[in-house]
Amino acid sequence: MPSAYVTRARVGPAALLIAPLAALLGLISLPPAGNGALGLGTGAAVAWLLADAVADRGRRLQVELFTRWGGAPTSRLLWLSGASPPDSVDGRRRAIERAASITLPTVAAELSDADSAMRTYDDAIETVRSTLREDQSNTILGDTNASYGARRNLLACRDGARIIALASAFAAAAITVVFGTRPKAATGIIAADAALLAFWQLQVSEAWVKDAADRYATQFFQTLHKYQTKP
């Protein structure tokens, strides 16, 4: 049984990516009575097969995003240089040092070798994340993590998804015009493709992904505080 994260963050984006093709397959399949089930079944199977590839694209994109953002948002919340408000940063740093049994870089260390300092923060966060992940009661953190993962992977698929949706709409129109195949079904597919195109174009963006990443970073430290203070 796949985890909720895998279903939401990997299979979900993969399903949206290939949904237009699955619907198109349903349109051209015979007999008509079974083409909906065929398209749905094929789409589900392909989505499962593509889930890992979608996750790989998302992880590669994440490297680029974190570079543009100046580091992972969770790690950035440990940064001392220019931190505001400093009391909040101090509290987060103490929590990480306690949980990871590590001494975090000083301001001087950040200024002298920012890359090394960020790697230390990333490693410490990953150590603590593994501990929190083992506690199955941290459902809110898991949900925000899945939300971020889904948005990241959707952004990674956006360009290809727009091409697929556009091609599907044209193909459905062409099939109906040339062969007279199920015009009502074709109209529905074209409308769904248009809605997907609007979603990919208007909703899926770097800012949308960063919002989820920032919410995860905040929730991470809230969960850590809860974990360290529970009886």
Buried (B, 14 or more C-beta within 10 A) or exposed (E): EEEEBBBBBBBBBBBBBBBBBBBBBBBBBEEEEEBBEBBBBBBBEBBBEBBEBBBEBBEEBBEEBBEEBEBBBBBBBBBBEEBEEEEEBEEBBEBBBEBBEBEBBEEEBBEEEBEEBBBBBBEBBEBBBEEBEEBEEBEEBBBBBBBBBBBBBBBBBBEEBBEBBBBBBEBBBEBBEEEEBBEEBBEBBBEBBEEBBEBBEEEBBBEBBBBBBBBBBBBBBEBBEBBEEEE
